[in-house]
Amino acid sequence: MNYQLASLSTDLRRISNWIYAGNNDLAKNYAAVIENKYKNIKSVGIYKNVWQEIKIITDLKDGRERSADRATTLGSILLQESLKD
């Protein structure tokens, strides 16, 4: 199991919850923290650049609900990928 991917998955679920609840500043600040913490993670699953996707999420590109959904989806993919090997 890749514990870094699993931990990032959990952090993205937190971000999803915060965005859905309207705590966008908290989500954006925490995204900066986790980018530094997991900086060695780049490409996972269908995502060539995980951090680019997280930026789209925290910028609320397609609205609050869609961003929360994106974060949950990315978190689920990361959890699946963490189980490989």
Helices and strands as residue ranges (DSSP letters): H 3-21, H 24-37, H 50-58, H 64-82
